[in-house]
Amino acid sequence: QVQLVESGGGLVQTGGSLRLSCAASGMIFSDNFMGWYRQAPGKQRELVAGHNSDGRTMYADSVKGRFTISRDNAKNTVYLQMNSLKPEDTAVYSCNYYSSGYNYWGQGTQVTVSS
């Protein structure tokens, strides 16, 4: 089992910044993927950014240049720095951990960007 604890969501104005954190604990495998997904009302969940344990990162086209994902392997924590936020970034952001066929989700944190 893996537990994911998220923090950092909130309300921000257009152009503002937020930083999300997700700490994983439990049976952590060294080879894993950690990432952030989001789901806005009436829309499908989408991958925002991901970070493999080997250093590879990936981003949705809509956030490239604005969001940065990073991780601290010693702390099993992944961060999502979100800059230049837009109202269309408003969603519930959920942390994801995947390794060896096991998939875990955090409880989700609300990000609201006001215009």
C-alpha positions in Angstrom: 0.0 0.0 0.0 1.0 3.6 -0.7 -0.5 6.6 0.9 -0.4 10.0 -0.8 -0.8 13.2 1.1 -1.4 16.4 -0.9 -1.2 20.0 0.1 -1.0 23.4 -1.5 -4.3 24.0 -3.3 -6.3 27.2 -2.9 -7.7 30.3 -4.5 -5.6 32.6 -6.6 -6.1 35.4 -9.0 -5.3 35.1 -12.7 -1.5 35.3 -13.2 -0.8 34.1 -9.7 1.2 31.1 -8.5 0.6 28.0 -6.4 2.8 25.1 -5.4 1.3 21.7 -4.8 3.1 19.0 -2.9 2.5 15.3 -2.7 4.2 13.1 -0.2 4.2 9.3 -0.7 4.6 6.8 2.1 4.3 3.1 2.5 5.7 0.4 0.1 7.6 2.7 -2.3 9.4 1.1 -5.2 12.5 2.8 -6.5 11.3 2.6 -10.1 8.1 4.7 -10.1 6.1 7.4 -11.7 4.6 10.3 -9.8 2.4 12.9 -11.4 -0.5 15.3 -11.2 -3.8 14.9 -12.9 -6.7 17.4 -12.8 -10.4 17.2 -13.4 -12.6 20.2 -14.0 -16.4 20.1 -13.7 -17.9 18.4 -16.8 -14.5 17.4 -18.2 -12.4 14.2 -18.2 -9.4 13.8 -15.9 -6.2 14.8 -17.7 -2.5 14.3 -17.0 -1.0 17.7 -16.1 2.6 16.7 -15.4 4.5 13.6 -14.6 8.0 12.7 -13.3 9.6 9.3 -13.5 12.1 8.3 -10.9 14.7 8.2 -13.7 14.3 11.9 -14.2 12.1 12.1 -17.2 9.3 14.6 -17.1 6.2 15.2 -19.2 3.7 18.0 -19.4 0.3 18.6 -21.0 0.6 21.1 -23.8 -1.7 23.5 -22.0 0.7 23.9 -19.1 4.1 23.8 -20.8 6.2 26.9 -19.9 4.0 27.7 -16.9 4.1 24.6 -14.7 7.2 22.8 -13.4 7.2 19.4 -11.8 10.0 18.3 -9.5 10.6 15.6 -7.0 12.7 14.8 -4.0 13.4 11.1 -4.1 14.8 11.1 -0.6 11.5 12.4 0.7 9.3 10.5 -1.9 7.7 13.9 -2.6 6.7 15.4 -5.9 6.0 19.1 -6.3 4.1 21.1 -8.9 5.0 24.7 -9.3 2.2 26.5 -11.1 2.9 30.0 -12.4 0.9 32.3 -14.7 -2.3 30.6 -13.6 -5.4 31.0 -15.8 -9.1 30.5 -15.0 -9.0 27.4 -17.2 -6.6 25.8 -14.7 -9.4 25.6 -12.2 -9.9 22.0 -11.2 -9.3 19.4 -8.6 -5.7 18.3 -8.8 -4.9 14.8 -7.7 -1.5 13.2 -7.1 -0.8 9.8 -8.7 1.8 7.2 -7.9 2.3 4.2 -10.3 4.8 1.4 -10.1 4.8 -2.3 -11.1 1.2 -2.3 -12.0 0.1 -0.6 -8.8 -1.8 2.7 -9.1 -2.6 5.0 -6.2 -4.3 8.3 -5.9 -4.3 11.2 -3.4 -7.5 12.7 -2.1 -7.4 15.7 -4.4 -6.9 19.4 -3.8 -8.9 22.2 -5.2 -7.3 24.9 -7.3 -9.4 27.8 -8.2 -8.2 30.7 -10.4 -10.4 33.8 -10.4 -10.6 36.1 -13.3 
